[in-house]
Amino acid sequence: MKEIQLKDAKATLSAVVDQAIRGNPAVITRHGRKEAVVLSYREYEKLSHAPSFGRLLGAFPGEETDLPTRTGKPHRAIDL
């Protein structure tokens, strides 16, 4: 993904938007920090309608018996 400084994005906004529409989004930086992303509206729509992980789990089509049963074994010790 292309990075562009805010001042340059302002000066060439039309070209930045045209590139986003063609599938080349741009990251807008300000003082070296990533601040925003310009992407096509179509891509935004795809991302905004993606289900959450909780909804994906809730939509599991199987039966309760499809899931493995938990054992009573203690967890293994790990060093972090």
C-alpha positions in Angstrom: 0.0 0.0 0.0 1.4 3.4 -1.0 2.2 5.9 1.7 1.8 9.6 1.0 2.3 12.7 3.1 -0.8 14.7 4.0 0.5 17.8 2.2 1.1 15.8 -1.0 -2.3 14.1 -0.7 -4.0 17.5 -0.5 -2.2 18.7 -3.6 -3.0 15.5 -5.6 -6.3 14.4 -4.0 -8.0 13.7 -7.3 -5.1 11.4 -8.4 -5.1 9.7 -5.0 -8.8 9.0 -5.2 -8.5 7.7 -8.8 -5.8 5.3 -7.7 -8.0 4.1 -4.8 -10.9 3.4 -7.2 -8.5 1.4 -9.3 -7.7 -0.8 -6.3 -4.6 1.0 -5.0 -5.4 2.5 -1.6 -3.1 5.0 0.0 -2.0 5.5 3.6 -1.9 9.2 4.6 0.9 10.1 6.9 1.3 13.2 9.1 4.7 13.9 10.7 5.8 10.4 9.8 2.8 8.7 11.5 0.1 6.8 9.7 -3.1 8.7 10.2 -5.7 7.7 7.5 -6.4 5.5 4.5 -8.0 6.4 1.2 -9.7 3.5 -0.3 -12.6 3.0 -2.8 -16.1 3.1 -1.5 -16.7 -0.4 -2.8 -13.8 -1.7 -0.7 -15.1 0.3 2.3 -18.5 -1.4 1.9 -16.9 -4.8 1.9 -14.9 -4.1 5.1 -17.8 -2.5 6.9 -20.1 -5.5 6.4 -17.6 -8.1 7.5 -19.1 -10.1 10.5 -17.4 -10.0 13.8 -15.7 -13.0 15.2 -18.5 -13.5 17.7 -21.1 -13.5 15.0 -19.1 -16.0 13.0 -19.0 -18.3 16.1 -22.7 -17.8 16.7 -23.5 -18.8 13.2 -21.8 -22.2 13.5 -24.2 -24.5 11.5 -23.3 -27.7 13.4 -24.9 -29.4 16.4 -23.5 -29.2 19.9 -22.4 -32.8 19.5 -20.1 -31.8 16.6 -17.8 -30.0 19.0 -15.2 -32.1 21.0 -15.8 -32.5 24.7 -13.5 -30.9 27.2 -11.4 -33.1 29.3 -10.7 -32.6 33.0 -7.0 -32.5 32.4 -5.2 -29.5 34.0 -3.6 -26.9 31.6 0.1 -27.3 31.0 2.4 -24.8 32.6 4.2 -22.3 30.3 6.7 -19.6 31.0 5.9 -16.3 29.5 
